[in-house]
Amino acid sequence: MFLAYCDECEARFLLPPSHVRAVHNLAGGVIVIELTCYEGHRLLVMSGNDIDISGPATV
């Protein structure tokens, strides 16, 4: 499950793996997970050691 915020819905969702569209490994140990909310809006969630905030961040 992934916790993500959708700007268009103005809501936070707990999304199952079936909502994952892509996973990108970026330089520096950052992982970006591309998801869709329940309404189909595109969301990006960043995670990794080089993120300068605690916990996963929605961008």
Secondary structure, DSSP 4 states (H G I P E B T S, - for coil): -EEEEETTTTEEEEE-GGGEEEEEEETTTEEEEEEE-TT--EEEEEEETT-SSSS-EE-
